[in-house]
Amino acid sequence: MGQNALIVVDFQNDFCSQGTLAVPNAETIIPSIQALLNYFSLQDQPIVLTKDFHPENHVSFQAQGGPWPPHCVQGTVGCQIHPSLTIPEGAAYFYKGFDPAVDAYSGFEGFLAESGHISSIGLATWLHRLDVETVYISGLATDYCVRATALDAVTEGFHTIAVTNAIKGVNVRPDDSAKALEDMRQKGVTLQPWTL
């Protein structure tokens, strides 16, 4: 019997209020994410936190012709996980977007960070090694990195659940999150809230 895993996507300071690329009302989902973290820790099931880990000259930044202001730059406070979350011991961190020339929205483009070094172990490989069958996806932002992570999870063969009360969108256009949710649903992602 395969197990479940929790993926918390990019809940970093720069995507929260006062951040350089703030998701509106991001902090309102902290209670749901913390409930997920607590439950998965209690069940001794795998917990993953993905992080944007950008160099100063990343291709996604406006100065390089990308769409976004600088965010989650390595070594900055903005790159850190939001301090309101209590992260259980043993949670795994996957860093993405550290190559200046490669954009990386999906957590499945990330690599396991161990003892301060980025390994060659990708997220799909890590989850399959642990016999994970179902992934629960939370975090930021619904219309970008959450969507990309959920769609890649389906492609990698995982039963994928996007936890609707534990995600928030940027909504550059007002209906971006709604479109992202419908896209996920049509491609096999289950949409449901966390109720425990």
N, C-alpha and C positions, 0 to 999 in steps of 0.2 A: 504494500500500500504506500503510494507516494505521499509526500508531505506538502504542506503549504509553506509559502514564504511571503514576507512583506517587503515591498519595495517602496521606500520613501524617496521621491524624486526631488532633488535640488531644493530642499527647504533651507535655503541659505539667506544670509542677511541682505544681500543685494536684491533679492526678490521680494523682500518684506518692506514694510513701511520704513522710510528713511533710506532705503537702498537706491542704488543708481538705476535699477530696472524693476521698480516695485510693482508687484501684482496687487491690484486693488483688493483690500480686505483680506489679504493673505492670512493675517493672524487669526481670523475667525475660525479657521479649520484646525488650529492647534489642539483643542480638546479632542477632536476626532482622531487626529494623528497620534496623540499621546495614548489614547485608549487602545489604538491598534498596536502601538509599541509595547504597551503593558501586557496586552493579551498574548501577543506572539512570544514575548519573553517568558511569560508564565507557562506557555505551552512548550517552551524550549524549541521553537521553530525558527528557521533562519530569518534574519532581519538584514536588509540591505539599505544603505543610504547612498544615493548617487550625488556626485558633486560636479558642477562645472568647475574647472581648474585651469583657467585661461592664462596664458602669457599676455604681457602688455600689448603685444602686436597681433592679437588674434584676428583671424580673417572675418569673424562676425562683427567686429567693432567698426563703427562708422569711419574712423580714421583710415581703415584699410578698405573702405568701400562696402562694408557690411551694413546690416539694418539696425544694429543695436549700439547703445552707448557702452563704454567699457563697464564690465561687470564680472564679479567673481574672479578677480585677478589674483593670481597666486601670491600668498603672503599678506593679503589684506584682510581686514575685519569682514568686508563684504563677502569674502569667499567662505567664511565659517558657517557652520550649521547654526540656525537661530538658537539663541541661548535658552529660550523658553521650553525647548524640548529636552526631556530627560532621556538620554539614549542608553539603553541597556548594555551592559558589558557583553562583549562578544559580537556586537553588530559589525557587519562588514561594510567597508567603504569602497565604492567604485568611482574612480576619477575619470572624467571625460573632457574633451575639448582642450587637452594640454598641448596638442600639436598646433603650432600657429597657423598652419595651412589647411587644417581639417576642421570643418564645423561638425558638431556632434550634439544632436538633440536627444537621442535615445540613450537610456541607461545601458542598453545592450552594446553601445559603442564604448563603454567604459571598461576600465581594467582595475583589478583588485589592488588596493594600496595596503602594503604590509610594512610595518616598521619604518614608515616615512618614505618608502620607495614604491613606485608603480610597477607592478609585476606584469607578466605577459598573460595572466589568467583573465579571460573575458567573463562577463556576467552569465551568459548562457552556459558556458562550460562549467562554471562554479555551481550553478543551480542544478544542472543535470548530475553532477558528481554527488550532490546531496539527495538525489532521488526526489527532487521537487516536481510536483505535477501541476500545482495551482499557485498562481501568484496574485496577490492583492496589491494594487497600485494606488498610491496616494501621492500628494505633494503638488508641485508647481512646475509648469503652468499647464492647465488643461489643454489649451489650444496649441501647445508646442511640445515641450519635453514629456509631459504625461502621455499625450496622444502618441508620440513617436515610440515611447517605451512600451505602451500597451500593444501597439500594432506589431512591434518586433517580437514581443512575448508570444503573441499568437503565431507568428511566422516560425518561431523556435519550438512550437509544439506545446506550449503551456496553456492550460485552462486559465484564462485571464479575466480578473475582476477589477474594474475601476471603481473605487469606493467614492461614490458621488458626493458625500458630505465631508470628504477629506482631500478634495482637489479644488483649485481655483484657477481661473484663466486671466490672461492679460487683457484680452478683448480689444486689440488694436482697432478692429471693427466690432460693433456691438454684438453681432451674432456669432463671433468666432468660436466661443466655447460650445454653443449649441450645435454648430456644424461639426466640431471635433467630436462631441459625444455621439452624434448620429453616425459619423464616419466609423468610429470605434465599434458601435453597435452593429452596423452593417457588416463589419469585417470579423465579427465573432467575439467581441469583448462583451462580457456581462457587466451591466451597469446596475449597481445596487449600493445603498447606504450601509454604513456600519452601525449596528443597533445595540451592541452589548455595552 
